[in-house]
């Protein structure tokens, strides 16, 4: 083999080995921090626990469990808006987790605003419940499983000489392909929700929402810290927002934290 090619292969191998070693060391480091944070939480040292959880989150580690623990820590400290923010982050990653949903509802009872959402269409509600039935990773795994069964059924259908078995394999194949499509689109919808920065939590104690992105515009209504808003548009440091009840207005970007 040419010396230059061997040298490049050796250099690439060393680089990959170094990358994996440092990646593993990083995982071990933050895994240890996570255990330490859990111990602080168990001991009732919630500020120390939240500091360690935050250090892990700031290193771009994401998980429903991490954000859930952060939410619990801030809830214990009494920082309810921050707790709601992390419960919402946890819910995006683990939408079917009942503990996250329960604690989020508990935290929402501690804020000033109690906004009744607009009713959903029946079909929209069913679709949202289906998408949130599990995580994006699980939907991806189900997609692969159903595709595998679909391909296997097609293969057995082509190989079988029995009319009865061919009907069975055909039916299984059609059902598998249909379910793989549902799983795939559910995974894509979940992924788009994870990537979208379209919701935020109010962090300013009291905000007067304006009719336009201008401090001198008309006052519309007042909302308080901890309230969840949908972000519709951003203009010169202002967000156009909507509430669960359909009310729309403008507030400053500095007044909210994006989920």
N, C-alpha and C positions, 0 to 999 in steps of 0.2 A: 504494500500500500504506500502511496506517495507520502513523504514525511510531513508535508504541509497539511494534508488531510488528516493524518493521524494526530498531529499537533492540535488541529482545530477540534477534533472529536474529544481529545483529552481535556482541552480547555472547556468545552461545553459541558462535559461530564462533571468536571470540578465545580463549575458554576452552578449546575443543577443541584449537586450534592450540598453545596454551601447554602443555596436557597432553601432547600428542604430542612436542613439542620436549623437554620435561623427561624424558619416558620414554625418548626416544632418547639423550639425554645420559647418563641413568642406565645404559642398556645399554652404551654406549660406555665409561663409567667402569669398570664391572665386567668388561667384556670385556678392557680393558687390564690390570686387576688379575689376571685369570685368566692372561694371557700372561706377566705378571711372575712370578706364582707358578710357572708351568711352567718359566720360565728358572731360578728359584731351585732347583727340583727337579732340573733337568738339571745344575746346577752342584754338586749335592750339599748344598745349603743347605736341609735338610729342615724345620728349625724355622721359617725365614722363609717357606718355601712353605706350610706348614700354617697359619701365621698369616694369610696372604693368602687362602687357600682358605676359612678359617673366617670371615673378614670378609665374603666373598661369600655364604656359606651363611647367616650371621646377617642378611643383607639379604633373606631369603626367596627367594633364587634356588635352584632345585632342578634337578638333572640327574644322571643316572647317572654321567656323566663327572666332574663336580665331586666327588661323594661318593667315587667310585673313586680319584681323585687324593688326596683327603683321607686315605682309608684307606691308600694307599701311603705317604704322608708320615709318618703316625703309625707305620706298620709299621717304616719305616726308623729312626725315632727310638727304637723299642723300646716304644712305648705300645700293646701288643697289644689290650687291651680296647677302646680307642678306635678302633683300626684295624678291629676286627671290627664295631663299631657302624656305621661309615661304609660298610664293605663290604656290610653288611645293608641299609642305606639305599639304596645303589647298586643292589643286587639287586632291591629292590622296584620301582625305576623301570625297570630294564633286566634283566628276569628271564632272558633268553636269552643274555646276554653271558657267553661262556666265560672271558674273562680275569678278570671279577669273581668267578665261581664258583671258579676255580683259586686266586686269591689269598686268598679267604675260607677255603678248605680249608687252605691253607698256614698262615694265621694261627691257625686252630683247632687245628692240630698243636702250637702253641706254648703252649697253655693246659693247666692241670692236669687238668681233668675231661674224660674221654672217654666220653660217654654214647651208648649204642646206642639208636637210635630204635625205637619199636614198629613192627612191620610194617604197611604200608598195605593196604587192600583193593585188589584188582586194578583195579576200576572207578574207585576214588578216585585211584589212581596215574595212570591214563590221563587222567582229567579234569584233574588238576593239571598233568600234562605238556603237555596241550593249552593250558591257560590260560597257562602260562609259556613257550609257544613264541615269543611276541613281546610287545611292550609294549602298554599300553592304547591309546596313540595309533594304533599300527598296526592293532589290532583294530577301532578306530573307523573307520579308513580302509577296511579290508576290508568292514566293514558297509555303508558308503556305496556301494562299488563293486558289491557283490552286489545291493543294492537297485536300483541303476541298471540292471544287467543283467536283473534280474527284471522291472522296469517296461518295459524295452525289449522283452523277449521277449513280454510280454503284449500290448503294442501291435502288434508284428509278427504275433502270432498272430491278433489281431482283423482285421488288414488283409490277411492272406494268403488267397489263394483255393486254394492248393495243399494238399491233404490231407497230403502228406509233410512239407512245410515247417511246417504247423500242428503236426504231431506233434513235430517238432524244437524249435520255439519253445516248445511246452508243456513239454517235458522240460527244456529249458534254464531256463525260468521257475521250475519246481518246484525244481530243484537250486539255483538262485540264491537263492530265498527260504529254502530250508533252510540254506544256508551263511550267509546274512545273519543268520538267527536264532542260529546257533552263534557267529558273530562278535560279535553284539550281547551275548549272555549272557556270553561270555568277557570282553568289554570291561567289562561291569558287575561281574563277579567281580573282575577286576583292580582296578577303581576302588575297590571296597569294601575290598580288601586295602590299597590305598594310603592310604585314609582311616582305616582301623582302627588304633588304638594298642593292639594286643593282644599285642605281643612286646617284650622288653627284653633288654639285656645287663647282666650283673652287673659292677659296678665296684668293689665292696669286695673286698679281697684274699681274705678267708675269711669265709663266712657260715654260721651254724647255722640251718637252716630249722626253724621252729616248727610245732606242731600247730594253733595258733590265733593270732590277732593280739594276742598278749600275751607280753611278755618272760619271764614266769614259766610259760609253757606248756611242754609236753613237747618236748624236742629230737628232731627226726626224722632229719635227715641234714645233711651239710656239702657246700657247693658253693663254687666259687672264681671269681675275676674272669675275665671273658671268656666265661662260660657263658651260653647263650641260654635264656631262660625264656618261657613263655606266661603272659600275665596273664589271670586268670580273674575276679577281683573285687578291689575296693578298699574298705577299711574303716579309717577313722581313721588314715591314714598308713601302712597296711600293704597289701601286695598278696598275694592268694592266687595261687600260681603252680603251674604244672605243668612237668615236665621232659619231654624227648623220650622217656624210658623210662616215662612215666606216673606217676612219683612226684609227690605233691602236698603243698604245705605253705604256710606264710606267712613273708614277710620284709618288712623295712621298705622303704618307697618310696624312701628316700634311698640304698639299696644298689644301685639299678639305674638305667640310663638307657633310656628308651623309644625304640624304633626308629622 
